[in-house]
Amino acid sequence: MGLLSAYAFPDVASGGFLAYLYDIEVAESQRSFGIGRGLIEALLAACKADGVKLVWAGTEVENAAARRAFERTGAELEGDQYAEYEWDIA
């Protein structure tokens, strides 16, 4: 139905860990059922349990589906040329 790929790495500036949501995909026939949102929420829960301070992702400004999924899970838009989102889960 869907997949999400992310990686966490040490934050050398302030300690702790950061995570980057690298890829998310939902099969076309399975879209609009909340699968993307569920994948993101599972990632955020796992990151929070692991002590990750910040998760971020980016997408093209025109990618309305990704932007909707990010915004519905509490991400805040950080750019205007490239849609960069962050989840502050500290």
C-alpha positions as a Python dict, from the first residue, in 0.01 Angstrom:
ca = {
    (1, 'M'): (0, 0, 0),
    (2, 'G'): (272, 247, 93),
    (3, 'L'): (624, 300, 213),
    (4, 'L'): (820, 559, 401),
    (5, 'S'): (1196, 592, 416),
    (6, 'A'): (1374, 809, 669),
    (7, 'Y'): (1705, 824, 848),
    (8, 'A'): (1821, 967, 1178),
    (9, 'F'): (2163, 1108, 1249),
    (10, 'P'): (2340, 1289, 1534),
    (11, 'D'): (2294, 1664, 1565),
    (12, 'V'): (2656, 1765, 1613),
    (13, 'A'): (2565, 2128, 1685),
    (14, 'S'): (2336, 2076, 1983),
    (15, 'G'): (2345, 1706, 2065),
    (16, 'G'): (2066, 1453, 2025),
    (17, 'F'): (1937, 1335, 1691),
    (18, 'L'): (1760, 1472, 1384),
    (19, 'A'): (1568, 1274, 1121),
    (20, 'Y'): (1502, 1332, 753),
    (21, 'L'): (1192, 1189, 587),
    (22, 'Y'): (1354, 1091, 261),
    (23, 'D'): (1071, 930, 67),
    (24, 'I'): (703, 851, 106),
    (25, 'E'): (487, 678, -152),
    (26, 'V'): (133, 542, -148),
    (27, 'A'): (-2, 323, -427),
    (28, 'E'): (-230, 528, -649),
    (29, 'S'): (-528, 300, -583),
    (30, 'Q'): (-480, 344, -207),
    (31, 'R'): (-456, 722, -189),
    (32, 'S'): (-703, 937, 7),
    (33, 'F'): (-745, 674, 279),
    (34, 'G'): (-502, 827, 530),
    (35, 'I'): (-218, 582, 461),
    (36, 'G'): (41, 856, 408),
    (37, 'R'): (-69, 1030, 724),
    (38, 'G'): (-50, 700, 914),
    (39, 'L'): (302, 636, 789),
    (40, 'I'): (413, 984, 895),
    (41, 'E'): (248, 951, 1237),
    (42, 'A'): (424, 616, 1290),
    (43, 'L'): (757, 775, 1196),
    (44, 'L'): (700, 1064, 1437),
    (45, 'A'): (609, 826, 1721),
    (46, 'A'): (920, 613, 1659),
    (47, 'C'): (1141, 921, 1644),
    (48, 'K'): (994, 1061, 1963),
    (49, 'A'): (1053, 728, 2140),
    (50, 'D'): (1414, 736, 2018),
    (51, 'G'): (1476, 1091, 2140),
    (52, 'V'): (1485, 1257, 1798),
    (53, 'K'): (1442, 1633, 1836),
    (54, 'L'): (1342, 1734, 1485),
    (55, 'V'): (1210, 1560, 1174),
    (56, 'W'): (1207, 1733, 838),
    (57, 'A'): (1109, 1666, 479),
    (58, 'G'): (1090, 1857, 156),
    (59, 'T'): (883, 1842, -158),
    (60, 'E'): (813, 2047, -465),
    (61, 'V'): (575, 2335, -406),
    (62, 'E'): (336, 2185, -665),
    (63, 'N'): (310, 1849, -481),
    (64, 'A'): (-26, 1915, -317),
    (65, 'A'): (-75, 1558, -190),
    (66, 'A'): (255, 1552, 0),
    (67, 'R'): (202, 1900, 136),
    (68, 'R'): (-146, 1803, 260),
    (69, 'A'): (-9, 1493, 435),
    (70, 'F'): (271, 1693, 598),
    (71, 'E'): (37, 1969, 715),
    (72, 'R'): (-224, 1725, 848),
    (73, 'T'): (40, 1567, 1071),
    (74, 'G'): (146, 1896, 1228),
    (75, 'A'): (438, 1998, 1009),
    (76, 'E'): (507, 2365, 958),
    (77, 'L'): (608, 2508, 621),
    (78, 'E'): (956, 2660, 632),
    (79, 'G'): (1019, 2781, 276),
    (80, 'D'): (848, 2935, -24),
    (81, 'Q'): (1054, 2814, -324),
    (82, 'Y'): (1085, 2457, -205),
    (83, 'A'): (827, 2325, 38),
    (84, 'E'): (1037, 2226, 337),
    (85, 'Y'): (850, 2099, 641),
    (86, 'E'): (959, 2036, 998),
    (87, 'W'): (804, 1857, 1292),
    (88, 'D'): (933, 1983, 1627),
    (89, 'I'): (872, 1677, 1845),
    (90, 'A'): (1102, 1767, 2134),
}
